Amino acid sequence: MARAAAVLRRRWQETYIDYSLIFIIMFLVAFGLIMLYSTSAYEANLDFGDSAYYFKHQLFPTLLGLVVMIAASYFPYKVLARFAMPIYIFAAALLVLIIPFGKTINGAKRWIVIMGISIQPAEVAKVATVVFTATMIVRLKKNLVTPKGFGTALLFPTILAGMVYIITRNLSSAIIIMGITMLMLFVSTPGYKLYVLAASGVLGFAALLVFIISNSKQTSGMNFRFERVLAWLDPAAYASGKGFQTLQALYAIGSGGIFGKGLGESMQKMGFIPEAQNDMIFSIICEELGLFGAIAVMLMFILLIWRLMVIANNAPDMFSALLVIGVMGHIAIQVVLNIAVVTNTIPNTGITLPFISYGGSAVIIQLAEIGIALNVARNIGRE
């Protein structure tokens, strides 16, 4: 018994724990809750008579997400490879369930309610893409560089992305799913990267065509996605329509200056920026904390990406490395796109800022992914 205890103690002492990654995540989560309360208090008080309404509804998913993160950091990650297909089918099934049982919020039918909890299947599809693509790449091995193998690895995530777009009309999530897939394929095909880049170009062009000519809702006789492109090119010309939110976000960013107006002192959050606690929360960070606060947040995300890259480079096997690369890609793509939308670098696509924007499903999935990365880090040097 004493010998077994000594072995367990030695294994525990030899276990690598990435405290830097844990600190970064705890900072982002705590900062996110603070900024969420600051951003949403005025609107929550008007709509629900409780200034902490959004804060309370985000606090429980965040705490649950931290529990899931801890559990995922000890769960044997190799089991995920065995259940890659069931996870994929589960994600697809959740998307299909939106059709008869979906809940519409702000005109978008993207949620389903299970036991009183709202779940956004598109978020589940993202983590399913990471697990399934990593499994496929490992199984295909050298066949991945053949057209048939590459097409096989690309097919299933493309189907999932297509389901996300067709069922939920959530183009941004579909783009993120394809971005995660292409990044994982890119790093897995040495000597064949031009082929991957070419495929990325084709997919990107196809996505752009869908973005512009998609036969979705019409707004005053004009395709609403095409109007978003025009509003991106000239927000002032569409100040009363699609350009309103972007224009107000730019006002918030510009009025923040170097050090901002101070925490809680934003003016744009008082009804000027619709749903500021969601995808436009970065503009409120800029207004209240200024350029200094914005750079600090971006620096924390850069450190997060760097730590994930270090873990992936030192992972004990190909599958675990790909899992971390998928997690890194998910977070990096979403951060870049969110900040690009808020600063009007790209058209408005409704992408939230990881760990900071309001959204229970998103924060639980993101923290679960970080748990997988911590799990891989714990196993560095064991094999």
N, C-alpha and C positions, 0 to 999 in steps of 0.2 A: 504494500500500500504506500509506504513511504517512498519507494522507488518510483512508483507511478506518479505520485504527487510531485516528485522532483523533476520528472520528465515534462509534466505539464507546465511546471513553473519555468523550466528552461525554455520550452517552446514559446511561452508567453513573453519571456524576456527577449527572445530572439525575434519576435513578431515586429514587423515594421509598421508603425502607425504614422500616417501622414498628418502631423499636427498642423502643418501649414495650411493644408487643404481644409481641415476642420475649422480652423480659425477664420479662413476666408468665407466659408459657407455660413458660419454663425454670424459673422459681421453682416453679410448680405441679407440674411433672413431678419436679423434684428433691425437693420437699417430699413429694410422693406416695410416692416410693420410700422415703424415710426413715420415713414413718409406716406404710407397708406392712410394712417390716421390723419396726418396733417392735410393730405390732399382731399380726402373724402368727407371730413367732418362737417363742412358747411352744407354740402348737398345731402348728406345723410340726415342731418337735422331737419332740413326742409322736407325731405321725402318721407322719412320714417319717425321723425321726432326724437331721434337718438343719434347724437354726433359720432358715437362709437359703433354704429351699426355695421359698417363694412369691416372695421377693425375686428369686431367680435366674430364675424363670419369668416374672417381670414385666419384668426388665431388658432381655432381648432384644427383646420386642415394643415396648418404649419406645424403644430405640435404632433399631429398624427404623422406628417411627413418625416419629422425628425425620428420618430419611433421606427417608421419604415426604413429610414436610412440606416439606423443602427442595426436593425434586423438584417437588412440586405448586406451589410458589411461583414456579417458572420455566416450568411447563407452560402453553401458551396456553389459558387457561380458556374461550375462545369455542368451542373444539373440543367442550367438554362438551355444548353445545346440539345439536350434530350427532349425538352418541351418547346422547342422553337416553333414547330408547326402548330401545336395547340395554342400557343400564345398568339400566333398570327391569326388563327381561326377565331379566337376569342375577340381580338381587336376588330376583325371584319364583321363578326356577329353583332358587336356593340354598334357599329356604324349602321348596319341594316336595321337594328331595332329603333333607330332614330325615326325611320319612315312612319311606323304606326304609333310609336310612343314618345316621340321627340317633344321636348319642351322649347317653346319659342320665347327668346329673350331679345328685346330691342329689334324685333323683326327678323331675327336669325334663328333657325331651328337647328341647333347644334348640341343640345344637351338631352340627356335622359336622366330620369329620377329613379334611383334604386334605394328603397328603404329610407326615403326622405332626403337622400344625398344626391345632389346634382353632379353628374359625371359628364365630362366632355370626351367622347370617344376618340376625337382627333389626337388628344394628348396620349391616350393609350396606344394609338397607332404609331406614334413616334418611337416609343420605347420598344414596341413590337418590331419595328423596322430595324432597330439597332441589333436586337437579339437574332432575328431571322437572317439578316444580311451577314452578320458575323459567322453564323453557323454555316450558311451556304458557301461562303468564301473558303472556310476551313475544309469543308467536304469536297469542294471542287478542286482545290489545290492547283496543280499545274494546268488543269483543264480550264481554269478561269481565264487564261489568256487566249483561248480559242473563241471564235464568234459564238459558237453554241453555248459554251460555258458562261461567257460574259452575258449573253442574252438571258440565260436561265437565272443568273444572279440578279439581273436587273428587272426581270419580269414581275416577280411577286411584289416588290416594293412599288413598282409602277401601278399595279392593280390596286394596291392599298391607297396610293396617292389619288388615283382616279376615283375611287369610292369616296374618299374624303371630299373631293371637289364636287362630284356629282350629287352626293346625298346632302352635304352640309353647305355647299357653295362657299367653302372656306379655302380659297386659293392659296393664301399664305401658308397654311398648314401643309397643303399638298406640295408646295415649293420646298418647304423645310424637309419633308420626308424624302423628296428626290435629292435635295442637297446633302443630307446625311448619307444616303446610299452612294452617291457619286464620290463623296469624300472617302468613304470606306473602300470603294473599288479602286480609287486613285492610289491610295497608299498600299494596296495589295497587289498591284500589277507592275512591278519593276520592269523596265524595258518595254512596257506596253502602254505607257501613260498617254502617248499621243492618241491612241485609240479611245482611251477613256475621255480625254479632253474633247475629242471630236464628238463622241456621244453626248457629252455634257453640252456642247454647243447646239447640237440638234434638239436636245430636250429643252434647253433654255429658249431656243427660238420657238419651239412648239408652245411652250408655256406663255411666251409673249403674245403669240397669236391668239391663244385662248383668252388671255387677259384682255385683249383689245376687242376681239370680235365675238366673244361669248354671247350667246343669245339669252342672257339673263334678263333681269328686270329692266324696264325702260324708264328713263327719267326725262320727262318733257320731250319725248320723241327721240331721245339720244340714249345709246347704250350706257348704263351707269358706270361700267368699268372704263369705257373710253372717256367719259366725263372726268373720271378721277385722273386720267393721264393729262387731260387739258388743265385741270385744276392744279396739278403738280407743276406744269409748265408756267402757269400764271395764276397763283392763288388769289390775287386781288380781284381778278376778273370774275371769279366764282365765289366771292366773299359771302354771298347769301346762300350758297349751296355746298358743293363738295369741297370747296376751298376754305370754308369757315373754320373747321377744326384745325387745319394746318396753319392758317393765318394766325389764329389765336395762340397756338403753340409757339410760333415764331416770335410773337409779341412777348410771350412769357420768357423765352430764352434771351431775347434782346434786353428786356428790362431788368434781368438779374445782375448784369454787370460782372465784375470780378468776384466779389464775395457774396452777392445775393442780398435779398431784402431781409433775410432772417427766417428761421424755421417757423412756419405757420403764418407768414406774412404775405403769402401769394394773393394777388388780386384775380388772376386768370382762373383760379379754381372756383371762384364764386359764380358759377353758372356760365362763364364765358367759354370754357373748354368742356364740351360734352363728355361725360364719362371719363373725367381726367384721371381717375384712379386705375384705369385699365391701360391701354396702349400709349397714352400720352403722359404718363406719370414722370417720364424723364424731363419733360418741359417744365414741370413744377419743381423738380429738383434743381434745374438750372435757374429758375426764378428765385427760389428761396435760398439756395446755397451758392449760386453763382457759378462762374467758370471753374472756380476752385473745387466746388462740390462735384460738378460734372466730371472733371478730370479724375478726382479721387474715386468716383464710382467706376469709371472706365478702367482705371488702374487696377482696381480690385478684380474686375472681370479678366483683365489681361493676366494677372497673377493666377487666377483660377485656371485659365486655359494653359498657362505654363506648367502648373502643377500636374494637370491631367496629361500633358505631353510627356512630362518626366516619368509618370507612372506607366504610360503606354510604352515608352522606350525601354523600360526595365521590367516589363511584364513577364511572368514565367512561361507563357506560351502564346501562340498566335491568336487563339480564340479570345483570351483575356485582353490582349493588346487591342484587338478589334473592338471589343466592347467599350473600352475606354475611349478609343478614337471616335466611336459613334456618339458617346456621351459628350465628348469634347465638341464634335461637329454640331450636335443639336444646340448646345448652349451658345457656341460661337456664332453660328448662323443667325440664331434668334436675336442675340444682342446686337449684332451688326445691322440686321434689318430693322429692328426697332429704333435704334438711334438714327439710322438713315431716314426712316419715315418721319420721325419727329423733327428732324432738321431739314425736311423736304428735299433730301438727296434723291429719294426714289418716291414713286406714287404711294399714297396712303393704302396700306394693305391690312391694317388691324392686327399687328403682331405685338404681343405683350413682352415686357422686359422680365427675364427670368429672375425668380426669387423676390421680386419687388412689386410687380403689377398685381392687381387683384385677380384672384382665380384659384379656387381650392384644388381642382383637378390638376392644374398645371404645377403648383408648388409641390404636391404629393409626388407626382411623377418625376419631377426634377430632383427632388431630394432622394427618391429611390435610386435614380441613376447615379447620383453622387455616392450612395451607399455601395453600389456595384463597383465604382472606382476605388473606394476605400477597401473593399474586399480584395480587389486585385492587388492593391498596395500591400495589404497584410501578407500576401503570399509571395511577395518578391523575395528571392533568395532561397525559397523552400524546395525548388526543383532544379 
